[in-house]
Amino acid sequence: MAIVHVAIGSNRRHGRFGRPAGVVRAAIAALPGVIAASPIIATAPLGPGTRRYANAVAAITWPGDLRDLLALLQAMEADFGRRRGQRWGDRVLDLDILAAGQVVLRGRRLMVPHPELARRRFVLDPLVAVAPGWRHPLLHATARQLRAALLRPKGLPRT
């Protein structure tokens, strides 16, 4: 059974759960095997999105294949009303597998660790709250070290 870190984001209201922070709380409650969740943080949108995001990271236990977890997360997004469309556009719910311990997976539909994890503060801040000592299997740095590198003026080296 692996501990998997899942990024959760929302920047659109939901008819039942309300504002984005309520959507994130509902998503955390709906995830299987949650063992920890970060505080919810508000962040500016990336790309063409226009609304601020509510973001968090949850640590879950997952006994199966990560591709099965991806399918479950995509079904959850659809259940919450997400419609696939413009990349980085506004969305009710966005769920991404960030990491699964030291697993490295490079497929067409799923890459673990998430390829942009080390460059996104809106992911690293909540990840550090949940798993500061998690070590990136390719960059060989902890979540805390990755965030510190991102905050430095020079940033991170490219992988």
Phi and psi in radians as a Rosetta constraint file:
Dihedral C 1 N 2 CA 2 C 2 CIRCULARHARMONIC -1.718 0.35
Dihedral N 2 CA 2 C 2 N 3 CIRCULARHARMONIC 2.646 0.35
Dihedral C 2 N 3 CA 3 C 3 CIRCULARHARMONIC -1.614 0.35
Dihedral N 3 CA 3 C 3 N 4 CIRCULARHARMONIC 2.132 0.35
Dihedral C 3 N 4 CA 4 C 4 CIRCULARHARMONIC -2.009 0.35
Dihedral N 4 CA 4 C 4 N 5 CIRCULARHARMONIC 2.384 0.35
Dihedral C 4 N 5 CA 5 C 5 CIRCULARHARMONIC -1.782 0.35
Dihedral N 5 CA 5 C 5 N 6 CIRCULARHARMONIC 2.195 0.35
Dihedral C 5 N 6 CA 6 C 6 CIRCULARHARMONIC -2.048 0.35
Dihedral N 6 CA 6 C 6 N 7 CIRCULARHARMONIC 2.213 0.35
Dihedral C 6 N 7 CA 7 C 7 CIRCULARHARMONIC -1.470 0.35
Dihedral N 7 CA 7 C 7 N 8 CIRCULARHARMONIC 2.438 0.35
Dihedral C 7 N 8 CA 8 C 8 CIRCULARHARMONIC -2.243 0.35
Dihedral N 8 CA 8 C 8 N 9 CIRCULARHARMONIC 2.239 0.35
Dihedral C 8 N 9 CA 9 C 9 CIRCULARHARMONIC -2.486 0.35
Dihedral N 9 CA 9 C 9 N 10 CIRCULARHARMONIC 2.641 0.35
Dihedral C 9 N 10 CA 10 C 10 CIRCULARHARMONIC -2.690 0.35
Dihedral N 10 CA 10 C 10 N 11 CIRCULARHARMONIC 2.488 0.35
Dihedral C 10 N 11 CA 11 C 11 CIRCULARHARMONIC -2.462 0.35
Dihedral N 11 CA 11 C 11 N 12 CIRCULARHARMONIC 0.396 0.35
Dihedral C 11 N 12 CA 12 C 12 CIRCULARHARMONIC -2.346 0.35
Dihedral N 12 CA 12 C 12 N 13 CIRCULARHARMONIC 2.538 0.35
Dihedral C 12 N 13 CA 13 C 13 CIRCULARHARMONIC -1.126 0.35
Dihedral N 13 CA 13 C 13 N 14 CIRCULARHARMONIC 2.712 0.35
Dihedral C 13 N 14 CA 14 C 14 CIRCULARHARMONIC -2.161 0.35
Dihedral N 14 CA 14 C 14 N 15 CIRCULARHARMONIC 2.442 0.35
Dihedral C 14 N 15 CA 15 C 15 CIRCULARHARMONIC -0.985 0.35
Dihedral N 15 CA 15 C 15 N 16 CIRCULARHARMONIC -0.619 0.35
Dihedral C 15 N 16 CA 16 C 16 CIRCULARHARMONIC -1.665 0.35
Dihedral N 16 CA 16 C 16 N 17 CIRCULARHARMONIC -0.663 0.35
Dihedral C 16 N 17 CA 17 C 17 CIRCULARHARMONIC -1.746 0.35
Dihedral N 17 CA 17 C 17 N 18 CIRCULARHARMONIC -0.101 0.35
Dihedral C 17 N 18 CA 18 C 18 CIRCULARHARMONIC 1.370 0.35
Dihedral N 18 CA 18 C 18 N 19 CIRCULARHARMONIC -2.420 0.35
Dihedral C 18 N 19 CA 19 C 19 CIRCULARHARMONIC -1.101 0.35
Dihedral N 19 CA 19 C 19 N 20 CIRCULARHARMONIC 2.895 0.35
Dihedral C 19 N 20 CA 20 C 20 CIRCULARHARMONIC -0.924 0.35
Dihedral N 20 CA 20 C 20 N 21 CIRCULARHARMONIC -0.675 0.35
Dihedral C 20 N 21 CA 21 C 21 CIRCULARHARMONIC -1.090 0.35
Dihedral N 21 CA 21 C 21 N 22 CIRCULARHARMONIC -0.633 0.35
Dihedral C 21 N 22 CA 22 C 22 CIRCULARHARMONIC -1.167 0.35
Dihedral N 22 CA 22 C 22 N 23 CIRCULARHARMONIC -0.635 0.35
Dihedral C 22 N 23 CA 23 C 23 CIRCULARHARMONIC -1.116 0.35
Dihedral N 23 CA 23 C 23 N 24 CIRCULARHARMONIC -0.767 0.35
Dihedral C 23 N 24 CA 24 C 24 CIRCULARHARMONIC -1.096 0.35
Dihedral N 24 CA 24 C 24 N 25 CIRCULARHARMONIC -0.773 0.35
Dihedral C 24 N 25 CA 25 C 25 CIRCULARHARMONIC -1.050 0.35
Dihedral N 25 CA 25 C 25 N 26 CIRCULARHARMONIC -0.745 0.35
Dihedral C 25 N 26 CA 26 C 26 CIRCULARHARMONIC -1.137 0.35
Dihedral N 26 CA 26 C 26 N 27 CIRCULARHARMONIC -0.677 0.35
Dihedral C 26 N 27 CA 27 C 27 CIRCULARHARMONIC -1.135 0.35
Dihedral N 27 CA 27 C 27 N 28 CIRCULARHARMONIC -0.735 0.35
Dihedral C 27 N 28 CA 28 C 28 CIRCULARHARMONIC -1.048 0.35
Dihedral N 28 CA 28 C 28 N 29 CIRCULARHARMONIC -0.756 0.35
Dihedral C 28 N 29 CA 29 C 29 CIRCULARHARMONIC -1.130 0.35
Dihedral N 29 CA 29 C 29 N 30 CIRCULARHARMONIC -0.508 0.35
Dihedral C 29 N 30 CA 30 C 30 CIRCULARHARMONIC -1.510 0.35
Dihedral N 30 CA 30 C 30 N 31 CIRCULARHARMONIC -0.288 0.35
Dihedral C 30 N 31 CA 31 C 31 CIRCULARHARMONIC -1.188 0.35
Dihedral N 31 CA 31 C 31 N 32 CIRCULARHARMONIC 2.535 0.35
Dihedral C 31 N 32 CA 32 C 32 CIRCULARHARMONIC -1.384 0.35
Dihedral N 32 CA 32 C 32 N 33 CIRCULARHARMONIC 2.503 0.35
Dihedral C 32 N 33 CA 33 C 33 CIRCULARHARMONIC 1.112 0.35
Dihedral N 33 CA 33 C 33 N 34 CIRCULARHARMONIC 0.568 0.35
Dihedral C 33 N 34 CA 34 C 34 CIRCULARHARMONIC -1.178 0.35
Dihedral N 34 CA 34 C 34 N 35 CIRCULARHARMONIC 2.213 0.35
Dihedral C 34 N 35 CA 35 C 35 CIRCULARHARMONIC -1.964 0.35
Dihedral N 35 CA 35 C 35 N 36 CIRCULARHARMONIC -0.296 0.35
Dihedral C 35 N 36 CA 36 C 36 CIRCULARHARMONIC -2.850 0.35
Dihedral N 36 CA 36 C 36 N 37 CIRCULARHARMONIC 2.641 0.35
Dihedral C 36 N 37 CA 37 C 37 CIRCULARHARMONIC -2.491 0.35
Dihedral N 37 CA 37 C 37 N 38 CIRCULARHARMONIC 2.483 0.35
Dihedral C 37 N 38 CA 38 C 38 CIRCULARHARMONIC -1.353 0.35
Dihedral N 38 CA 38 C 38 N 39 CIRCULARHARMONIC 2.917 0.35
Dihedral C 38 N 39 CA 39 C 39 CIRCULARHARMONIC -1.111 0.35
Dihedral N 39 CA 39 C 39 N 40 CIRCULARHARMONIC 2.735 0.35
Dihedral C 39 N 40 CA 40 C 40 CIRCULARHARMONIC -1.502 0.35
Dihedral N 40 CA 40 C 40 N 41 CIRCULARHARMONIC 2.275 0.35
Dihedral C 40 N 41 CA 41 C 41 CIRCULARHARMONIC -2.038 0.35
Dihedral N 41 CA 41 C 41 N 42 CIRCULARHARMONIC 2.642 0.35
Dihedral C 41 N 42 CA 42 C 42 CIRCULARHARMONIC -1.733 0.35
Dihedral N 42 CA 42 C 42 N 43 CIRCULARHARMONIC 2.338 0.35
Dihedral C 42 N 43 CA 43 C 43 CIRCULARHARMONIC -2.432 0.35
Dihedral N 43 CA 43 C 43 N 44 CIRCULARHARMONIC 2.769 0.35
Dihedral C 43 N 44 CA 44 C 44 CIRCULARHARMONIC -1.265 0.35
Dihedral N 44 CA 44 C 44 N 45 CIRCULARHARMONIC 2.645 0.35
Dihedral C 44 N 45 CA 45 C 45 CIRCULARHARMONIC -1.268 0.35
Dihedral N 45 CA 45 C 45 N 46 CIRCULARHARMONIC 2.664 0.35
Dihedral C 45 N 46 CA 46 C 46 CIRCULARHARMONIC -1.668 0.35
Dihedral N 46 CA 46 C 46 N 47 CIRCULARHARMONIC 2.517 0.35
Dihedral C 46 N 47 CA 47 C 47 CIRCULARHARMONIC 1.234 0.35
Dihedral N 47 CA 47 C 47 N 48 CIRCULARHARMONIC -2.552 0.35
Dihedral C 47 N 48 CA 48 C 48 CIRCULARHARMONIC -1.389 0.35
Dihedral N 48 CA 48 C 48 N 49 CIRCULARHARMONIC -0.070 0.35
Dihedral C 48 N 49 CA 49 C 49 CIRCULARHARMONIC -1.004 0.35
Dihedral N 49 CA 49 C 49 N 50 CIRCULARHARMONIC 2.640 0.35
Dihedral C 49 N 50 CA 50 C 50 CIRCULARHARMONIC -1.977 0.35
Dihedral N 50 CA 50 C 50 N 51 CIRCULARHARMONIC -0.288 0.35
Dihedral C 50 N 51 CA 51 C 51 CIRCULARHARMONIC -1.869 0.35
Dihedral N 51 CA 51 C 51 N 52 CIRCULARHARMONIC 2.630 0.35
Dihedral C 51 N 52 CA 52 C 52 CIRCULARHARMONIC -1.157 0.35
Dihedral N 52 CA 52 C 52 N 53 CIRCULARHARMONIC 2.597 0.35
Dihedral C 52 N 53 CA 53 C 53 CIRCULARHARMONIC -1.728 0.35
Dihedral N 53 CA 53 C 53 N 54 CIRCULARHARMONIC 2.650 0.35
Dihedral C 53 N 54 CA 54 C 54 CIRCULARHARMONIC -1.820 0.35
Dihedral N 54 CA 54 C 54 N 55 CIRCULARHARMONIC 2.221 0.35
Dihedral C 54 N 55 CA 55 C 55 CIRCULARHARMONIC -2.259 0.35
Dihedral N 55 CA 55 C 55 N 56 CIRCULARHARMONIC 2.608 0.35
Dihedral C 55 N 56 CA 56 C 56 CIRCULARHARMONIC -2.732 0.35
Dihedral N 56 CA 56 C 56 N 57 CIRCULARHARMONIC 2.984 0.35
Dihedral C 56 N 57 CA 57 C 57 CIRCULARHARMONIC -2.289 0.35
Dihedral N 57 CA 57 C 57 N 58 CIRCULARHARMONIC 2.384 0.35
Dihedral C 57 N 58 CA 58 C 58 CIRCULARHARMONIC -2.038 0.35
Dihedral N 58 CA 58 C 58 N 59 CIRCULARHARMONIC 2.460 0.35
Dihedral C 58 N 59 CA 59 C 59 CIRCULARHARMONIC -1.729 0.35
Dihedral N 59 CA 59 C 59 N 60 CIRCULARHARMONIC 2.214 0.35
Dihedral C 59 N 60 CA 60 C 60 CIRCULARHARMONIC -2.226 0.35
Dihedral N 60 CA 60 C 60 N 61 CIRCULARHARMONIC 2.745 0.35
Dihedral C 60 N 61 CA 61 C 61 CIRCULARHARMONIC -1.662 0.35
Dihedral N 61 CA 61 C 61 N 62 CIRCULARHARMONIC 2.357 0.35
Dihedral C 61 N 62 CA 62 C 62 CIRCULARHARMONIC -2.356 0.35
Dihedral N 62 CA 62 C 62 N 63 CIRCULARHARMONIC 2.082 0.35
Dihedral C 62 N 63 CA 63 C 63 CIRCULARHARMONIC -1.507 0.35
Dihedral N 63 CA 63 C 63 N 64 CIRCULARHARMONIC -0.185 0.35
Dihedral C 63 N 64 CA 64 C 64 CIRCULARHARMONIC -1.962 0.35
Dihedral N 64 CA 64 C 64 N 65 CIRCULARHARMONIC -2.817 0.35
Dihedral C 64 N 65 CA 65 C 65 CIRCULARHARMONIC -1.260 0.35
Dihedral N 65 CA 65 C 65 N 66 CIRCULARHARMONIC 2.456 0.35
Dihedral C 65 N 66 CA 66 C 66 CIRCULARHARMONIC -1.136 0.35
Dihedral N 66 CA 66 C 66 N 67 CIRCULARHARMONIC -0.478 0.35
Dihedral C 66 N 67 CA 67 C 67 CIRCULARHARMONIC -1.168 0.35
Dihedral N 67 CA 67 C 67 N 68 CIRCULARHARMONIC -0.577 0.35
Dihedral C 67 N 68 CA 68 C 68 CIRCULARHARMONIC -1.199 0.35
Dihedral N 68 CA 68 C 68 N 69 CIRCULARHARMONIC -0.665 0.35
Dihedral C 68 N 69 CA 69 C 69 CIRCULARHARMONIC -1.123 0.35
Dihedral N 69 CA 69 C 69 N 70 CIRCULARHARMONIC -0.739 0.35
Dihedral C 69 N 70 CA 70 C 70 CIRCULARHARMONIC -1.000 0.35
Dihedral N 70 CA 70 C 70 N 71 CIRCULARHARMONIC -0.785 0.35
Dihedral C 70 N 71 CA 71 C 71 CIRCULARHARMONIC -1.069 0.35
Dihedral N 71 CA 71 C 71 N 72 CIRCULARHARMONIC -0.725 0.35
Dihedral C 71 N 72 CA 72 C 72 CIRCULARHARMONIC -1.111 0.35
Dihedral N 72 CA 72 C 72 N 73 CIRCULARHARMONIC -0.758 0.35
Dihedral C 72 N 73 CA 73 C 73 CIRCULARHARMONIC -1.123 0.35
Dihedral N 73 CA 73 C 73 N 74 CIRCULARHARMONIC -0.701 0.35
Dihedral C 73 N 74 CA 74 C 74 CIRCULARHARMONIC -1.169 0.35
Dihedral N 74 CA 74 C 74 N 75 CIRCULARHARMONIC -0.624 0.35
Dihedral C 74 N 75 CA 75 C 75 CIRCULARHARMONIC -1.157 0.35
Dihedral N 75 CA 75 C 75 N 76 CIRCULARHARMONIC -0.686 0.35
Dihedral C 75 N 76 CA 76 C 76 CIRCULARHARMONIC -1.074 0.35
Dihedral N 76 CA 76 C 76 N 77 CIRCULARHARMONIC -0.779 0.35
Dihedral C 76 N 77 CA 77 C 77 CIRCULARHARMONIC -0.998 0.35
Dihedral N 77 CA 77 C 77 N 78 CIRCULARHARMONIC -0.787 0.35
Dihedral C 77 N 78 CA 78 C 78 CIRCULARHARMONIC -1.119 0.35
Dihedral N 78 CA 78 C 78 N 79 CIRCULARHARMONIC -0.721 0.35
Dihedral C 78 N 79 CA 79 C 79 CIRCULARHARMONIC -1.076 0.35
Dihedral N 79 CA 79 C 79 N 80 CIRCULARHARMONIC -0.555 0.35
Dihedral C 79 N 80 CA 80 C 80 CIRCULARHARMONIC -1.440 0.35
Dihedral N 80 CA 80 C 80 N 81 CIRCULARHARMONIC -0.061 0.35
Dihedral C 80 N 81 CA 81 C 81 CIRCULARHARMONIC 1.757 0.35
Dihedral N 81 CA 81 C 81 N 82 CIRCULARHARMONIC 0.212 0.35
Dihedral C 81 N 82 CA 82 C 82 CIRCULARHARMONIC -1.249 0.35
Dihedral N 82 CA 82 C 82 N 83 CIRCULARHARMONIC 2.346 0.35
Dihedral C 82 N 83 CA 83 C 83 CIRCULARHARMONIC -2.032 0.35
Dihedral N 83 CA 83 C 83 N 84 CIRCULARHARMONIC 2.229 0.35
Dihedral C 83 N 84 CA 84 C 84 CIRCULARHARMONIC -1.170 0.35
Dihedral N 84 CA 84 C 84 N 85 CIRCULARHARMONIC 2.419 0.35
Dihedral C 84 N 85 CA 85 C 85 CIRCULARHARMONIC -2.990 0.35
Dihedral N 85 CA 85 C 85 N 86 CIRCULARHARMONIC -2.191 0.35
Dihedral C 85 N 86 CA 86 C 86 CIRCULARHARMONIC -1.102 0.35
Dihedral N 86 CA 86 C 86 N 87 CIRCULARHARMONIC 2.271 0.35
Dihedral C 86 N 87 CA 87 C 87 CIRCULARHARMONIC -1.101 0.35
Dihedral N 87 CA 87 C 87 N 88 CIRCULARHARMONIC 2.336 0.35
Dihedral C 87 N 88 CA 88 C 88 CIRCULARHARMONIC 1.122 0.35
Dihedral N 88 CA 88 C 88 N 89 CIRCULARHARMONIC 0.291 0.35
Dihedral C 88 N 89 CA 89 C 89 CIRCULARHARMONIC -1.357 0.35
Dihedral N 89 CA 89 C 89 N 90 CIRCULARHARMONIC 3.083 0.35
Dihedral C 89 N 90 CA 90 C 90 CIRCULARHARMONIC -1.098 0.35
Dihedral N 90 CA 90 C 90 N 91 CIRCULARHARMONIC 2.515 0.35
Dihedral C 90 N 91 CA 91 C 91 CIRCULARHARMONIC -2.661 0.35
Dihedral N 91 CA 91 C 91 N 92 CIRCULARHARMONIC 2.610 0.35
Dihedral C 91 N 92 CA 92 C 92 CIRCULARHARMONIC -1.186 0.35
Dihedral N 92 CA 92 C 92 N 93 CIRCULARHARMONIC -0.788 0.35
Dihedral C 92 N 93 CA 93 C 93 CIRCULARHARMONIC -2.600 0.35
Dihedral N 93 CA 93 C 93 N 94 CIRCULARHARMONIC 2.358 0.35
Dihedral C 93 N 94 CA 94 C 94 CIRCULARHARMONIC -2.264 0.35
Dihedral N 94 CA 94 C 94 N 95 CIRCULARHARMONIC 2.146 0.35
Dihedral C 94 N 95 CA 95 C 95 CIRCULARHARMONIC -2.142 0.35
Dihedral N 95 CA 95 C 95 N 96 CIRCULARHARMONIC 2.234 0.35
Dihedral C 95 N 96 CA 96 C 96 CIRCULARHARMONIC -2.313 0.35
Dihedral N 96 CA 96 C 96 N 97 CIRCULARHARMONIC 2.395 0.35
Dihedral C 96 N 97 CA 97 C 97 CIRCULARHARMONIC -1.334 0.35
Dihedral N 97 CA 97 C 97 N 98 CIRCULARHARMONIC 2.072 0.35
Dihedral C 97 N 98 CA 98 C 98 CIRCULARHARMONIC -1.545 0.35
Dihedral N 98 CA 98 C 98 N 99 CIRCULARHARMONIC -0.855 0.35
Dihedral C 98 N 99 CA 99 C 99 CIRCULARHARMONIC -2.771 0.35
Dihedral N 99 CA 99 C 99 N 100 CIRCULARHARMONIC 2.736 0.35
Dihedral C 99 N 100 CA 100 C 100 CIRCULARHARMONIC -2.433 0.35
Dihedral N 100 CA 100 C 100 N 101 CIRCULARHARMONIC 1.360 0.35
Dihedral C 100 N 101 CA 101 C 101 CIRCULARHARMONIC 1.057 0.35
Dihedral N 101 CA 101 C 101 N 102 CIRCULARHARMONIC -2.178 0.35
Dihedral C 101 N 102 CA 102 C 102 CIRCULARHARMONIC -1.811 0.35
Dihedral N 102 CA 102 C 102 N 103 CIRCULARHARMONIC 0.262 0.35
Dihedral C 102 N 103 CA 103 C 103 CIRCULARHARMONIC -1.183 0.35
Dihedral N 103 CA 103 C 103 N 104 CIRCULARHARMONIC 2.382 0.35
Dihedral C 103 N 104 CA 104 C 104 CIRCULARHARMONIC -2.109 0.35
Dihedral N 104 CA 104 C 104 N 105 CIRCULARHARMONIC 2.129 0.35
Dihedral C 104 N 105 CA 105 C 105 CIRCULARHARMONIC -2.348 0.35
Dihedral N 105 CA 105 C 105 N 106 CIRCULARHARMONIC 2.197 0.35
Dihedral C 105 N 106 CA 106 C 106 CIRCULARHARMONIC -2.209 0.35
Dihedral N 106 CA 106 C 106 N 107 CIRCULARHARMONIC 1.594 0.35
Dihedral C 106 N 107 CA 107 C 107 CIRCULARHARMONIC -2.076 0.35
Dihedral N 107 CA 107 C 107 N 108 CIRCULARHARMONIC 3.089 0.35
Dihedral C 107 N 108 CA 108 C 108 CIRCULARHARMONIC -1.142 0.35
Dihedral N 108 CA 108 C 108 N 109 CIRCULARHARMONIC -0.722 0.35
Dihedral C 108 N 109 CA 109 C 109 CIRCULARHARMONIC -1.767 0.35
Dihedral N 109 CA 109 C 109 N 110 CIRCULARHARMONIC -0.273 0.35
Dihedral C 109 N 110 CA 110 C 110 CIRCULARHARMONIC -2.522 0.35
Dihedral N 110 CA 110 C 110 N 111 CIRCULARHARMONIC 2.216 0.35
Dihedral C 110 N 111 CA 111 C 111 CIRCULARHARMONIC -2.191 0.35
Dihedral N 111 CA 111 C 111 N 112 CIRCULARHARMONIC 2.202 0.35
Dihedral C 111 N 112 CA 112 C 112 CIRCULARHARMONIC -2.310 0.35
Dihedral N 112 CA 112 C 112 N 113 CIRCULARHARMONIC 2.262 0.35
Dihedral C 112 N 113 CA 113 C 113 CIRCULARHARMONIC -1.083 0.35
Dihedral N 113 CA 113 C 113 N 114 CIRCULARHARMONIC 2.742 0.35
Dihedral C 113 N 114 CA 114 C 114 CIRCULARHARMONIC -0.960 0.35
Dihedral N 114 CA 114 C 114 N 115 CIRCULARHARMONIC 2.284 0.35
Dihedral C 114 N 115 CA 115 C 115 CIRCULARHARMONIC -1.105 0.35
Dihedral N 115 CA 115 C 115 N 116 CIRCULARHARMONIC -0.398 0.35
Dihedral C 115 N 116 CA 116 C 116 CIRCULARHARMONIC -1.809 0.35
Dihedral N 116 CA 116 C 116 N 117 CIRCULARHARMONIC 0.049 0.35
Dihedral C 116 N 117 CA 117 C 117 CIRCULARHARMONIC -0.869 0.35
Dihedral N 117 CA 117 C 117 N 118 CIRCULARHARMONIC -0.830 0.35
Dihedral C 117 N 118 CA 118 C 118 CIRCULARHARMONIC -1.300 0.35
Dihedral N 118 CA 118 C 118 N 119 CIRCULARHARMONIC -0.117 0.35
Dihedral C 118 N 119 CA 119 C 119 CIRCULARHARMONIC -1.934 0.35
Dihedral N 119 CA 119 C 119 N 120 CIRCULARHARMONIC 0.086 0.35
Dihedral C 119 N 120 CA 120 C 120 CIRCULARHARMONIC -2.125 0.35
Dihedral N 120 CA 120 C 120 N 121 CIRCULARHARMONIC 1.888 0.35
Dihedral C 120 N 121 CA 121 C 121 CIRCULARHARMONIC -1.131 0.35
Dihedral N 121 CA 121 C 121 N 122 CIRCULARHARMONIC -0.584 0.35
Dihedral C 121 N 122 CA 122 C 122 CIRCULARHARMONIC -1.155 0.35
Dihedral N 122 CA 122 C 122 N 123 CIRCULARHARMONIC -0.233 0.35
Dihedral C 122 N 123 CA 123 C 123 CIRCULARHARMONIC -1.725 0.35
Dihedral N 123 CA 123 C 123 N 124 CIRCULARHARMONIC -0.765 0.35
Dihedral C 123 N 124 CA 124 C 124 CIRCULARHARMONIC -1.172 0.35
Dihedral N 124 CA 124 C 124 N 125 CIRCULARHARMONIC -0.679 0.35
Dihedral C 124 N 125 CA 125 C 125 CIRCULARHARMONIC -1.028 0.35
Dihedral N 125 CA 125 C 125 N 126 CIRCULARHARMONIC -0.903 0.35
Dihedral C 125 N 126 CA 126 C 126 CIRCULARHARMONIC -1.228 0.35
Dihedral N 126 CA 126 C 126 N 127 CIRCULARHARMONIC -0.529 0.35
Dihedral C 126 N 127 CA 127 C 127 CIRCULARHARMONIC -1.097 0.35
Dihedral N 127 CA 127 C 127 N 128 CIRCULARHARMONIC -0.736 0.35
Dihedral C 127 N 128 CA 128 C 128 CIRCULARHARMONIC -1.091 0.35
Dihedral N 128 CA 128 C 128 N 129 CIRCULARHARMONIC -0.606 0.35
Dihedral C 128 N 129 CA 129 C 129 CIRCULARHARMONIC -1.145 0.35
Dihedral N 129 CA 129 C 129 N 130 CIRCULARHARMONIC -0.539 0.35
Dihedral C 129 N 130 CA 130 C 130 CIRCULARHARMONIC -1.665 0.35
Dihedral N 130 CA 130 C 130 N 131 CIRCULARHARMONIC -0.708 0.35
Dihedral C 130 N 131 CA 131 C 131 CIRCULARHARMONIC -2.525 0.35
Dihedral N 131 CA 131 C 131 N 132 CIRCULARHARMONIC 1.178 0.35
Dihedral C 131 N 132 CA 132 C 132 CIRCULARHARMONIC -1.062 0.35
Dihedral N 132 CA 132 C 132 N 133 CIRCULARHARMONIC -0.485 0.35
Dihedral C 132 N 133 CA 133 C 133 CIRCULARHARMONIC -1.656 0.35
Dihedral N 133 CA 133 C 133 N 134 CIRCULARHARMONIC 0.004 0.35
Dihedral C 133 N 134 CA 134 C 134 CIRCULARHARMONIC -1.036 0.35
Dihedral N 134 CA 134 C 134 N 135 CIRCULARHARMONIC 2.316 0.35
Dihedral C 134 N 135 CA 135 C 135 CIRCULARHARMONIC -1.855 0.35
Dihedral N 135 CA 135 C 135 N 136 CIRCULARHARMONIC 2.171 0.35
Dihedral C 135 N 136 CA 136 C 136 CIRCULARHARMONIC -1.134 0.35
Dihedral N 136 CA 136 C 136 N 137 CIRCULARHARMONIC 2.163 0.35
Dihedral C 136 N 137 CA 137 C 137 CIRCULARHARMONIC -1.217 0.35
Dihedral N 137 CA 137 C 137 N 138 CIRCULARHARMONIC -0.312 0.35
Dihedral C 137 N 138 CA 138 C 138 CIRCULARHARMONIC -1.784 0.35
Dihedral N 138 CA 138 C 138 N 139 CIRCULARHARMONIC -0.629 0.35
Dihedral C 138 N 139 CA 139 C 139 CIRCULARHARMONIC -1.599 0.35
Dihedral N 139 CA 139 C 139 N 140 CIRCULARHARMONIC -0.221 0.35
Dihedral C 139 N 140 CA 140 C 140 CIRCULARHARMONIC 0.974 0.35
Dihedral N 140 CA 140 C 140 N 141 CIRCULARHARMONIC 0.702 0.35
Dihedral C 140 N 141 CA 141 C 141 CIRCULARHARMONIC -2.328 0.35
Dihedral N 141 CA 141 C 141 N 142 CIRCULARHARMONIC 2.631 0.35
Dihedral C 141 N 142 CA 142 C 142 CIRCULARHARMONIC -1.338 0.35
Dihedral N 142 CA 142 C 142 N 143 CIRCULARHARMONIC 2.905 0.35
Dihedral C 142 N 143 CA 143 C 143 CIRCULARHARMONIC -1.000 0.35
Dihedral N 143 CA 143 C 143 N 144 CIRCULARHARMONIC -0.747 0.35
Dihedral C 143 N 144 CA 144 C 144 CIRCULARHARMONIC -1.070 0.35
Dihedral N 144 CA 144 C 144 N 145 CIRCULARHARMONIC -0.739 0.35
Dihedral C 144 N 145 CA 145 C 145 CIRCULARHARMONIC -1.169 0.35
Dihedral N 145 CA 145 C 145 N 146 CIRCULARHARMONIC -0.660 0.35
Dihedral C 145 N 146 CA 146 C 146 CIRCULARHARMONIC -1.106 0.35
Dihedral N 146 CA 146 C 146 N 147 CIRCULARHARMONIC -0.749 0.35
Dihedral C 146 N 147 CA 147 C 147 CIRCULARHARMONIC -1.131 0.35
Dihedral N 147 CA 147 C 147 N 148 CIRCULARHARMONIC -0.749 0.35
Dihedral C 147 N 148 CA 148 C 148 CIRCULARHARMONIC -1.054 0.35
Dihedral N 148 CA 148 C 148 N 149 CIRCULARHARMONIC -0.726 0.35
Dihedral C 148 N 149 CA 149 C 149 CIRCULARHARMONIC -1.130 0.35
Dihedral N 149 CA 149 C 149 N 150 CIRCULARHARMONIC -0.669 0.35
Dihedral C 149 N 150 CA 150 C 150 CIRCULARHARMONIC -1.155 0.35
Dihedral N 150 CA 150 C 150 N 151 CIRCULARHARMONIC -0.594 0.35
Dihedral C 150 N 151 CA 151 C 151 CIRCULARHARMONIC -1.378 0.35
Dihedral N 151 CA 151 C 151 N 152 CIRCULARHARMONIC -0.321 0.35
Dihedral C 151 N 152 CA 152 C 152 CIRCULARHARMONIC -1.226 0.35
Dihedral N 152 CA 152 C 152 N 153 CIRCULARHARMONIC 2.605 0.35
Dihedral C 152 N 153 CA 153 C 153 CIRCULARHARMONIC -0.985 0.35
Dihedral N 153 CA 153 C 153 N 154 CIRCULARHARMONIC -0.605 0.35
Dihedral C 153 N 154 CA 154 C 154 CIRCULARHARMONIC -1.391 0.35
Dihedral N 154 CA 154 C 154 N 155 CIRCULARHARMONIC -0.412 0.35
Dihedral C 154 N 155 CA 155 C 155 CIRCULARHARMONIC 1.282 0.35
Dihedral N 155 CA 155 C 155 N 156 CIRCULARHARMONIC -2.727 0.35
Dihedral C 155 N 156 CA 156 C 156 CIRCULARHARMONIC -1.734 0.35
Dihedral N 156 CA 156 C 156 N 157 CIRCULARHARMONIC 2.600 0.35
Dihedral C 156 N 157 CA 157 C 157 CIRCULARHARMONIC -1.222 0.35
Dihedral N 157 CA 157 C 157 N 158 CIRCULARHARMONIC 2.642 0.35
Dihedral C 157 N 158 CA 158 C 158 CIRCULARHARMONIC -1.289 0.35
Dihedral N 158 CA 158 C 158 N 159 CIRCULARHARMONIC 2.587 0.35
